[in-house]
Amino acid sequence: MILGAPIHCQSAACGMAQLVGFLGSSVLVDWTILLAEGAAVLLVPLLSSAKRRGFSCSDASIRQPYVEETIPTWALGVGFVVGALLLMVLFELVLSETGPSGVVCRGRALPVWAVRLYSVVTAFLCGAGFSQMTTDIAKYHIGALRPHFFQVCQPNVSCDENVDPFRFYGPGDYRCTHWTEEQLADSRLSFPSGHASLSFYVSTYLAERYIQVRQTIIVFNNKQPQENGIKNKQSPATQVISKAIPFRSINDQVSKP
């Protein structure tokens, strides 16, 4: 769920989710944002052209041989996203408290694990979409040249070291003479790296914003006093892990900037 109005519910599990920041808005708002980000990711490459930049004859960083992409960005994205989703599903199924939550759908109270899973998955997907969208926009506006730009472009200008090895050609001073338009467009999309940005986002979300916070929920929930004489029900796995993780050490880590 996207950060917004909290879920109004009565269960201790749902209240704990609110406490650590798993706040929610309506399903309509969640999916509207997801669809808008998805549309932006699809339309930016179709409606934009990479900024045309000049180059210096002495720049050895753009004179590397052309090599096919080893792992396509889409394959990396699918692998990371599917792996992260499976990890979150496993965590919630094993660690969530048993019993219904305070969220009612079609007259039935949803289980605690389903409410938490929806919250973390939608937040994760919205963050991944925003990361990819901003990366694509930055790529097309910066127009950084890839290491194989010179081989792909083969500009119709001379870079004779005996004449002027440091000569600079502006965007309008040269014309590419070889390769396809698709390869030429891609040769201007070096920075920021889509692989690096997606990898960093998924790793950061799982390590800092999900697993660490999820462990804090377990320990904190185990420390709560009984409300109205009724003890919160927890799964056996939750009880074991909550006793195995020192509360102070996790709390100290969460409080660090």
The 8 nearest C-alpha neighbors of each residue, nearest first, counted from 0:
[[1, 118, 23, 121, 122, 29, 24, 2],
 [0, 2, 23, 122, 29, 3, 24, 22],
 [1, 3, 22, 23, 0, 24, 4, 21],
 [2, 4, 24, 23, 1, 22, 5, 0],
 [3, 5, 24, 23, 22, 6, 2, 25],
 [6, 4, 22, 23, 7, 3, 24, 17],
 [7, 5, 23, 8, 22, 4, 24, 17],
 [8, 6, 5, 9, 102, 101, 13, 14],
 [7, 9, 101, 102, 10, 6, 13, 14],
 [8, 10, 101, 11, 7, 14, 13, 100],
 [9, 11, 101, 12, 13, 100, 8, 14],
 [10, 12, 14, 13, 15, 9, 231, 100],
 [13, 11, 15, 10, 14, 16, 111, 100],
 [12, 14, 16, 15, 10, 11, 100, 8],
 [15, 13, 11, 17, 16, 12, 18, 10],
 [14, 16, 18, 12, 17, 13, 11, 19],
 [17, 15, 21, 13, 14, 18, 19, 20],
 [16, 18, 14, 21, 20, 15, 22, 19],
 [17, 19, 15, 16, 20, 14, 21, 22],
 [20, 18, 16, 17, 21, 15, 212, 216],
 [19, 21, 17, 22, 18, 16, 2, 15],
 [22, 20, 16, 17, 19, 118, 23, 119],
 [23, 21, 5, 2, 20, 17, 3, 6],
 [24, 22, 0, 5, 1, 3, 6, 2],
 [23, 25, 4, 3, 1, 0, 26, 5],
 [26, 24, 27, 28, 29, 23, 0, 4],
 [25, 27, 29, 28, 30, 24, 0, 31],
 [26, 28, 25, 30, 29, 31, 24, 32],
 [29, 27, 31, 25, 26, 30, 32, 24],
 [30, 28, 26, 27, 32, 31, 1, 0],
 [29, 31, 33, 32, 27, 28, 34, 26],
 [30, 32, 28, 34, 33, 29, 27, 35],
 [31, 33, 35, 30, 34, 29, 36, 28],
 [34, 32, 30, 36, 35, 31, 125, 37],
 [35, 33, 37, 31, 36, 32, 30, 38],
 [36, 34, 32, 38, 37, 33, 31, 39],
 [37, 35, 39, 33, 38, 34, 128, 32],
 [36, 38, 34, 40, 39, 35, 33, 41],
 [37, 39, 35, 41, 36, 40, 42, 34],
 [38, 40, 36, 42, 37, 41, 43, 35],
 [41, 39, 37, 132, 38, 42, 43, 36],
 [42, 40, 38, 39, 43, 37, 44, 45],
 [41, 43, 45, 39, 44, 40, 46, 38],
 [42, 44, 46, 45, 47, 40, 39, 41],
 [45, 43, 47, 42, 46, 41, 48, 40],
 [46, 44, 42, 43, 47, 41, 48, 40],
 [45, 47, 43, 44, 42, 48, 41, 39],
 [48, 46, 44, 43, 45, 49, 139, 42],
 [47, 49, 139, 50, 46, 44, 184, 45],
 [50, 48, 139, 142, 187, 51, 140, 184],
 [49, 51, 142, 140, 139, 141, 52, 48],
 [52, 50, 170, 49, 142, 53, 187, 171],
 [53, 51, 170, 50, 142, 54, 169, 143],
 [52, 54, 169, 170, 168, 51, 55, 167],
 [53, 55, 168, 167, 56, 169, 52, 58],
 [54, 56, 167, 57, 58, 166, 168, 165],
 [55, 57, 158, 165, 58, 166, 164, 167],
 [56, 58, 165, 55, 164, 59, 166, 158],
 [59, 57, 55, 60, 56, 61, 54, 62],
 [58, 60, 62, 61, 57, 63, 56, 146],
 [59, 61, 146, 58, 62, 63, 145, 147],
 [62, 60, 146, 148, 147, 59, 63, 149],
 [63, 61, 149, 59, 147, 60, 146, 150],
 [62, 64, 147, 146, 61, 65, 60, 150],
 [65, 63, 147, 66, 150, 62, 146, 149],
 [64, 66, 147, 63, 150, 67, 151, 146],
 [67, 65, 64, 68, 147, 69, 63, 146],
 [66, 68, 69, 65, 70, 71, 64, 147],
 [69, 67, 70, 71, 66, 72, 65, 185],
 [68, 70, 67, 71, 66, 72, 74, 75],
 [69, 71, 68, 72, 75, 74, 73, 194],
 [72, 70, 74, 73, 68, 75, 69, 194],
 [71, 73, 75, 74, 76, 194, 70, 193],
 [72, 74, 76, 71, 75, 77, 70, 78],
 [75, 73, 77, 71, 76, 72, 78, 70],
 [76, 74, 72, 78, 73, 77, 79, 71],
 [77, 75, 73, 79, 74, 78, 80, 72],
 [76, 78, 74, 80, 75, 79, 81, 73],
 [79, 77, 75, 81, 76, 80, 82, 74],
 [80, 78, 82, 76, 77, 81, 83, 75],
 [79, 81, 83, 77, 82, 78, 76, 84],
 [80, 82, 84, 78, 83, 79, 77, 85],
 [83, 81, 79, 85, 80, 84, 78, 86],
 [82, 84, 86, 80, 85, 81, 79, 87],
 [85, 83, 87, 81, 86, 82, 80, 88],
 [84, 86, 88, 82, 83, 87, 89, 81],
 [85, 87, 83, 89, 84, 88, 90, 82],
 [86, 88, 90, 84, 89, 85, 91, 83],
 [89, 87, 85, 91, 90, 86, 92, 84],
 [88, 90, 86, 92, 87, 91, 93, 85],
 [91, 89, 87, 93, 88, 92, 94, 86],
 [90, 92, 95, 94, 112, 88, 93, 89],
 [91, 93, 89, 90, 94, 95, 88, 112],
 [94, 92, 90, 91, 95, 89, 236, 237],
 [93, 95, 237, 91, 90, 92, 236, 96],
 [94, 96, 91, 112, 93, 92, 97, 111],
 [97, 95, 233, 234, 232, 111, 94, 98],
 [98, 96, 233, 232, 234, 95, 111, 99],
 [97, 99, 110, 96, 111, 100, 232, 233],
 [100, 98, 110, 109, 111, 108, 101, 97],
 [99, 101, 111, 110, 102, 10, 109, 108],
 [100, 102, 8, 9, 10, 103, 108, 13],
 [101, 103, 100, 108, 109, 8, 104, 7],
 [102, 104, 108, 107, 109, 106, 101, 105],
 [103, 105, 107, 106, 108, 109, 102, 101],
 [106, 104, 107, 103, 108, 109, 102, 101],
 [105, 107, 104, 103, 108, 109, 102, 101],
 [108, 106, 103, 104, 105, 109, 102, 99],
 [107, 109, 103, 102, 99, 100, 104, 101],
 [108, 110, 99, 100, 102, 103, 107, 111],
 [111, 109, 99, 100, 113, 112, 98, 108],
 [110, 112, 100, 114, 113, 99, 115, 109],
 [111, 113, 115, 91, 95, 110, 114, 116],
 [112, 114, 116, 110, 111, 115, 117, 109],
 [115, 113, 117, 111, 116, 112, 118, 110],
 [114, 116, 118, 112, 117, 113, 119, 111],
 [115, 117, 113, 118, 119, 114, 112, 120],
 [118, 116, 120, 114, 115, 119, 121, 113],
 [117, 119, 0, 115, 116, 121, 120, 122],
 [118, 120, 122, 116, 121, 117, 123, 115],
 [121, 119, 123, 117, 122, 118, 116, 124],
 [122, 120, 0, 124, 123, 119, 118, 117],
 [121, 123, 0, 119, 125, 120, 1, 124],
 [124, 122, 120, 126, 121, 125, 119, 127],
 [125, 123, 127, 121, 126, 122, 128, 120],
 [124, 126, 128, 122, 127, 123, 33, 121],
 [125, 127, 129, 123, 124, 128, 130, 122],
 [128, 126, 124, 130, 129, 125, 123, 131],
 [129, 127, 125, 131, 126, 130, 36, 132],
 [128, 130, 132, 126, 127, 131, 133, 125],
 [131, 129, 127, 128, 133, 132, 126, 134],
 [130, 132, 134, 128, 129, 133, 135, 127],
 [131, 133, 129, 40, 135, 134, 130, 128],
 [132, 134, 136, 130, 135, 131, 137, 129],
 [135, 133, 131, 137, 132, 136, 130, 138],
 [134, 136, 138, 132, 137, 133, 131, 139],
 [137, 135, 133, 139, 138, 134, 140, 132],
 [136, 138, 140, 134, 135, 139, 141, 133],
 [139, 137, 135, 188, 141, 136, 140, 190],
 [138, 140, 49, 142, 136, 137, 141, 50],
 [139, 141, 137, 138, 50, 142, 136, 49],
 [142, 140, 138, 143, 139, 137, 50, 190],
 [143, 141, 50, 187, 49, 139, 188, 140],
 [142, 144, 189, 187, 190, 141, 188, 145],
 [145, 143, 187, 189, 186, 148, 142, 188],
 [144, 146, 189, 186, 148, 147, 187, 61],
 [145, 147, 61, 63, 60, 148, 62, 144],
 [148, 146, 63, 65, 64, 61, 145, 150],
 [149, 147, 151, 145, 186, 61, 150, 146],
 [148, 150, 152, 62, 153, 151, 147, 61],
 [149, 151, 153, 147, 148, 152, 64, 62],
 [152, 150, 148, 149, 153, 178, 147, 183],
 [151, 153, 175, 149, 154, 150, 148, 177],
 [152, 154, 149, 150, 175, 176, 151, 177],
 [155, 153, 175, 174, 152, 156, 173, 176],
 [154, 156, 174, 173, 175, 176, 153, 157],
 [157, 155, 154, 173, 158, 174, 172, 168],
 [156, 158, 159, 155, 154, 56, 162, 160],
 [157, 159, 56, 160, 164, 156, 163, 166],
 [158, 160, 161, 162, 157, 164, 163, 56],
 [159, 161, 164, 162, 163, 158, 165, 56],
 [160, 162, 159, 163, 164, 158, 165, 157],
 [163, 161, 159, 160, 164, 158, 166, 157],
 [164, 162, 166, 165, 160, 161, 159, 158],
 [163, 165, 160, 57, 166, 56, 159, 162],
 [166, 164, 57, 163, 56, 55, 167, 160],
 [165, 167, 163, 56, 164, 55, 168, 57],
 [168, 166, 55, 54, 56, 165, 169, 53],
 [167, 169, 53, 172, 54, 55, 166, 170],
 [168, 170, 53, 172, 171, 167, 54, 52],
 [171, 169, 53, 52, 172, 51, 168, 173],
 [170, 172, 169, 173, 174, 53, 168, 51],
 [173, 171, 169, 168, 170, 174, 53, 156],
 [174, 172, 171, 154, 155, 156, 170, 175],
 [175, 173, 154, 155, 176, 172, 171, 156],
 [174, 176, 154, 152, 153, 177, 155, 173],
 [175, 177, 153, 154, 152, 174, 155, 178],
 [178, 176, 152, 175, 153, 151, 179, 154],
 [179, 177, 151, 182, 152, 180, 183, 176],
 [180, 178, 182, 181, 183, 177, 151, 184],
 [179, 181, 183, 182, 184, 178, 185, 177],
 [182, 180, 184, 179, 183, 185, 178, 186],
 [181, 183, 185, 179, 184, 180, 186, 178],
 [182, 184, 180, 186, 185, 181, 179, 152],
 [183, 185, 181, 182, 186, 187, 180, 49],
 [184, 186, 182, 188, 187, 183, 181, 189],
 [187, 185, 145, 183, 148, 184, 188, 144],
 [188, 186, 144, 142, 143, 185, 184, 189],
 [189, 187, 138, 185, 142, 186, 143, 190],
 [188, 190, 145, 143, 144, 187, 191, 192],
 [191, 189, 192, 143, 138, 188, 141, 142],
 [190, 192, 138, 134, 189, 193, 137, 196],
 [191, 193, 190, 195, 194, 196, 189, 134],
 [192, 194, 196, 195, 197, 191, 134, 72],
 [195, 193, 192, 197, 196, 198, 72, 75],
 [194, 196, 198, 192, 193, 197, 199, 191],
 [197, 195, 199, 193, 198, 194, 200, 192],
 [198, 196, 200, 199, 194, 195, 193, 201],
 [199, 197, 195, 201, 200, 196, 194, 202],
 [200, 198, 196, 202, 197, 201, 203, 195],
 [199, 201, 197, 203, 198, 202, 204, 196],
 [200, 202, 204, 198, 203, 199, 205, 197],
 [203, 201, 199, 205, 200, 204, 206, 198],
 [204, 202, 200, 206, 207, 205, 201, 199],
 [203, 205, 208, 201, 202, 207, 206, 200],
 [204, 206, 209, 202, 203, 210, 208, 207],
 [205, 207, 203, 210, 204, 202, 208, 209],
 [208, 206, 203, 211, 204, 209, 205, 210],
 [209, 207, 204, 205, 212, 206, 211, 210],
 [208, 210, 205, 212, 213, 211, 207, 204],
 [209, 211, 213, 206, 212, 205, 214, 208],
 [212, 210, 214, 213, 207, 209, 206, 215],
 [211, 213, 215, 209, 214, 210, 208, 216],
 [214, 212, 210, 216, 215, 211, 209, 217],
 [213, 215, 217, 211, 216, 212, 210, 218],
 [214, 216, 212, 218, 213, 217, 219, 211],
 [217, 215, 213, 219, 214, 218, 220, 212],
 [218, 216, 214, 220, 215, 241, 219, 221],
 [219, 217, 241, 221, 215, 220, 216, 246],
 [218, 220, 222, 216, 221, 217, 215, 223],
 [219, 221, 217, 223, 222, 218, 216, 15],
 [220, 222, 218, 219, 223, 217, 241, 238],
 [223, 221, 219, 220, 218, 224, 217, 246],
 [222, 224, 220, 221, 219, 225, 226, 231],
 [225, 223, 226, 222, 230, 221, 220, 228],
 [224, 226, 230, 228, 229, 227, 223, 231],
 [227, 225, 228, 229, 224, 230, 231, 223],
 [228, 226, 229, 225, 230, 224, 231, 11],
 [227, 229, 226, 225, 230, 224, 231, 223],
 [230, 228, 227, 226, 225, 231, 232, 224],
 [229, 231, 225, 232, 228, 226, 224, 227],
 [232, 230, 233, 229, 11, 225, 96, 12],
 [233, 231, 97, 96, 230, 234, 98, 229],
 [234, 232, 96, 97, 237, 231, 238, 235],
 [233, 235, 237, 236, 96, 97, 238, 94],
 [236, 234, 238, 237, 239, 233, 94, 240],
 [237, 235, 239, 234, 238, 94, 240, 93],
 [238, 236, 94, 234, 240, 235, 239, 241],
 [237, 239, 235, 241, 236, 240, 242, 233],
 [240, 238, 236, 242, 237, 241, 243, 235],
 [239, 241, 243, 237, 242, 238, 236, 244],
 [240, 242, 218, 238, 243, 239, 217, 244],
 [243, 241, 240, 239, 244, 238, 245, 218],
 [242, 244, 240, 241, 239, 245, 238, 246],
 [245, 243, 241, 242, 246, 240, 218, 249],
 [246, 244, 247, 248, 243, 249, 242, 218],
 [247, 245, 249, 248, 250, 218, 244, 219],
 [246, 248, 250, 249, 245, 251, 252, 244],
 [247, 249, 251, 250, 246, 245, 252, 244],
 [250, 248, 252, 251, 246, 247, 253, 215],
 [249, 251, 247, 253, 252, 248, 246, 254],
 [252, 250, 248, 254, 249, 253, 247, 255],
 [253, 251, 249, 250, 254, 255, 248, 211],
 [252, 254, 250, 251, 255, 249, 212, 211],
 [255, 253, 251, 252, 250, 256, 249, 248],
 [254, 256, 252, 253, 251, 250, 249, 207],
 [255, 254, 253, 252, 251, 207, 250, 208]]
